[in-house]
Amino acid sequence: MSSAADTVARLSAATSGLPAPLAVVDLDVFDANALDLLKRADGVPVRAASKSVRVRSLVERAAGHGFAGVMAYSLREALWLVSRGVRDVLVGYPTVDRQALATLAADATARAEITLMVDDVAHLGLIADAERPVGGVRGTADGGPVQVCLDVDCSLRVGVGALTAHLGVRRSPLREPGDVAALATVAQAKGLSVRGLMFYEAQVAGLPDTSPAVRLVKSLSMREVNERRVRILAAVRDAVGQEVELVNAGGTGSVEVSGGAPGVTEVTAGSGLYAPGLFDGYRSFQARPAAFFGLDVVREPAPGWVTAFAGGYAASGKAGAARLPRLFTPGYALSGPEGAGEVQTPLRVTRGLSPDGRLHTGDRVWLRHAKAGEMMERFDRVHLVRGTEIVETVPTYRGEGKNFG
């Protein structure tokens, strides 16, 4: 892959006639990243995480490379994707959207292609109610029962009692085999199809493996969840009378270890297609940036400083410097006191640059978002670049008039 300076030159040349702020995706890198994720999965199907892409044409492009199915983040999004021809959509998070559930219940194709995530009896009740909207009569669709996937907590818990440390995210209340099997039994009793289970080890998939402590946490986490997964799968099989079809795990940062784990039938990845800033610290794979946004320099407030228009595209999560955009144009950094601003972003020189190498009013500066798909919520369209040319301009979710939260 080319150096940062070469990439900056290419992107600037490709977009020289366009106003900023603007978003671009380097197709050569995107395609290479897609193939690398498939290679890392070593034959295990890889499901595309739509929240980390948020551009329908690029979700479809990943499918063209061999990705199998989509993990959506919203039921309304899943319904929209299926209406546009996308198939096998797993909704990665529970929903309490009664209108969307009613739409699902009444649509045979949606019922066949969408799997809902659940981890509580309340979720099952809402789904069952949506299937009986009037007088206890089941929905009119012929797509078979609504399919559900049970979300299992994969955090690492170290210690006992009040001294227990919770390492990972706060997701599902389901953890032990008996709890998971009990919910599967209720789901089946309500006429739902228990299609599968999800085991997302966030502390493995989402943490850069740059320190011995993090690597130890990852190793202990995988050992614990692998053992527990085997017991949970056996308990659910006994509860529903058959093996589940789908056992999802992992993310971009854990494709290899999750894909090779006992019982796993597929992994999910999305951020690795763009390789945003938060993935720079991984040692287990090479993060090659594919998604960028460009800003224009609008003034030079002092020697060694320039100011770009807009750019305050901070990522979700715990507030801090790690959530700010990363400068991709070499030789510049964000201002510590100001960071990335709503309508202006000051940039300072970080090392000696020749006068010819410095930015001036009218020049374009390139940055990367800390996370992946969130960047696309800032733009209506994204320019797909190959070499020094824009080969296509496509709408983002926002550009298609879609906002799913």
Disulfide bonds with the S-S distance in Angstrom:
none
